[in-house]
Amino acid sequence: MNTETEISFDRELDARGLNCPLPILRTKKSLNDMTHGQVLKIVATDPGSVRDFQAFCKQTGNQLLLSNESGGEYLFLLRKK
C-alpha cells in the first residue's frame, strides 16, 4: 500500500478528539463540497474510526486509498466516487 507521501490529496480534515459518529459526519460534509476523483485526507484519534471508515466507503462507494495508524492517530485517504 502507498504511503501518505506518495498520494496527493485535495483537502484535509482534522477529526482528532472527535468520537463516533462525528468523524464520519464531518467526512460526509467535506466530501459533499468536493468533486469526483478528489482525495480527502482525514486524521482521527478514535480507534473505532478504522471500522467506521471501512463501512462508510463500502456503503457510499467512495474509495479508501489508505488506512494507517501511528502513535494513536489514524490516517485515512478517501477518493470521492
matplotlib code that plots the C-alpha trace (Angstrom):
import matplotlib.pyplot as plt

x = [0.0, 1.2, 2.4, 0.8, 3.7, 3.1, -0.6, -1.6, -4.8, -7.1, -8.5, -7.6, -10.0, -8.8, -11.1, -8.8, -10.6, -13.9, -15.7, -18.1, -20.1, -18.6, -15.5, -17.9, -20.4, -17.6, -16.2, -19.6, -19.9, -16.4, -17.0, -20.2, -18.1, -15.6, -15.8, -15.5, -12.0, -10.7, -8.9, -9.7, -7.2, -8.6, -6.7, -8.7, -7.9, -11.0, -9.9, -13.4, -12.9, -10.9, -14.0, -16.3, -14.4, -14.3, -18.1, -18.6, -16.7, -18.4, -21.8, -21.1, -18.9, -16.1, -12.6, -10.5, -7.0, -5.1, -5.9, -2.9, -2.2, 0.7, 1.1, -2.6, -3.6, -5.4, -4.8, -7.3, -7.3, -10.6, -11.2, -14.6, -16.7]
y = [0.0, 3.5, 5.8, 9.2, 11.0, 9.2, 10.1, 13.7, 15.0, 17.9, 18.6, 17.7, 17.1, 17.1, 14.8, 14.4, 14.3, 13.5, 10.3, 8.3, 9.3, 12.8, 11.8, 10.2, 13.1, 15.6, 13.5, 13.3, 17.1, 17.6, 15.1, 16.9, 20.0, 18.0, 16.8, 13.2, 11.8, 14.3, 12.9, 13.8, 13.2, 12.5, 12.4, 10.9, 9.6, 7.4, 3.7, 2.8, 5.1, 2.3, 0.1, 3.1, 4.3, 0.8, 0.5, 4.1, 3.5, 0.2, 1.8, 5.0, 3.7, 6.1, 4.5, 4.0, 4.5, 4.4, 3.4, 3.8, 4.1, 5.8, 6.9, 6.8, 8.8, 7.2, 8.4, 7.8, 8.8, 8.7, 9.2, 10.6, 8.5]
z = [0.0, -0.7, 2.0, 2.5, 0.9, -2.4, -2.6, -3.1, -1.5, -2.3, 1.2, 4.8, 7.7, 11.3, 13.2, 16.2, 19.5, 17.9, 18.7, 16.5, 14.6, 14.3, 12.1, 9.6, 9.6, 9.1, 6.3, 4.6, 4.8, 3.3, 0.5, -0.4, -1.3, -3.4, -7.0, -8.4, -8.0, -5.5, -2.4, 1.2, 4.0, 7.4, 10.7, 13.7, 17.2, 17.6, 17.3, 16.1, 13.1, 11.3, 11.2, 10.6, 7.5, 6.0, 6.4, 5.2, 2.0, 1.3, 1.7, -0.2, -3.0, -2.1, -2.3, 0.8, -0.5, 2.8, 6.4, 8.7, 12.4, 14.0, 17.6, 18.4, 15.3, 12.4, 8.9, 6.1, 2.5, 0.6, -3.1, -3.8, -6.2]

ax = plt.figure().add_subplot(projection="3d")
ax.plot(x, y, z, "-o")
ax.set_aspect("equal")
plt.show()
